[in-house]
Amino acid sequence: HQYKNAVVLKDAGAAVVFRESELDGKKLASCILELAEDGAKRNAMAEKMRSFGKPDALDKIVCEVMKLAGK
C-alpha cells in the first residue's frame, strides 16, 4: 500500500518514486542532483504536495474521538 500511496503523489507531480528493486545509487544521485539544481521544479513539487495537506486533520480526529467518548 505504501507504493500505491506514493504513486498518487508522483502522478500529481508532488513526488519522485522509485521501486526499491529498480533503485540504485546512480539513479538516486541523479534525481537528487536534478532537484538540487532545479529550484522551480522543487517549488512546483512542494506546492503540489501542500495541496494534499489537511491542516485541520488533528482537530477533526479529536472531535470524532470526543463524540465516540460521549463528551
LINWO-V61117 format. One record per residue. RES is the residue in one small letter. PHI is phi in radians with two decimals (NA if undefined). PSI is psi in degrees with one decimal (NA if undefined). OMEGA is omega in radians with two decimals (* if undefined). Layout:
BEGIN
res-><RES RES>
phi-><PHI PHI>
psi-><PSI PSI>
omega-><OMEGA OMEGA>
END
This chain:
BEGIN
res-><h q y k n a v v l k d a g a a v v f r e s e l d g k k l a s c i l e l a e d g a k r n a m a e k m r s f g k p d a l d k i v c e v m k l a g k>
phi-><NA -1.11 -1.12 -1.08 -1.10 -1.13 -1.13 -1.04 -1.15 -1.06 -1.09 -1.48 1.44 -1.73 -2.74 -1.94 -2.24 -2.19 -1.28 -0.97 -1.18 -1.79 -1.58 -2.42 -1.03 -1.14 -1.10 -1.12 -1.06 -1.08 -1.12 -1.09 -1.10 -1.03 -1.22 -1.13 -1.58 -2.06 -1.05 -1.12 -1.16 -1.04 -1.12 -1.12 -1.12 -1.10 -1.11 -1.14 -1.13 -1.06 -1.15 -1.53 -1.19 -2.22 -1.01 -1.74 -1.04 -1.07 -1.06 -1.14 -1.12 -1.05 -1.04 -1.14 -1.11 -1.12 -1.07 -1.12 -1.42 1.35 -2.04>
psi-><-26.8 -41.5 -42.8 -41.5 -42.0 -37.7 -34.1 -45.1 -42.2 -46.8 -27.0 -4.9 16.1 -5.4 162.4 132.5 135.6 142.2 139.5 -38.3 -18.9 -5.3 136.5 171.5 -38.2 -45.7 -43.1 -46.2 -41.5 -43.3 -44.8 -45.4 -42.0 -46.0 -35.6 -34.0 -13.6 83.6 -35.9 -40.8 -43.5 -45.8 -40.4 -42.4 -41.4 -42.3 -43.0 -37.3 -40.2 -29.8 -17.8 -10.7 151.3 83.3 -27.3 15.4 -44.0 -45.2 -41.0 -40.8 -46.5 -42.7 -45.3 -40.6 -41.7 -39.6 -45.7 -32.2 -6.7 30.1 NA>
omega-><3.14 3.14 3.13 3.09 -3.14 -3.13 3.07 3.12 3.12 -3.12 3.11 -3.12 -3.08 -3.08 2.98 -3.06 3.02 2.93 -3.11 -3.11 -3.11 -3.03 2.99 -3.08 -3.12 3.12 -3.13 3.13 3.13 3.13 3.14 3.14 3.12 -3.14 3.12 -3.08 -3.05 -3.12 -3.14 3.13 3.10 -3.12 3.12 3.12 -3.14 3.13 3.12 3.11 3.12 -3.13 3.10 -3.08 3.07 -3.05 -3.10 -3.07 -3.12 3.13 3.13 3.12 3.13 3.13 3.14 3.11 3.13 3.08 3.14 3.14 3.13 -3.14 *>
END
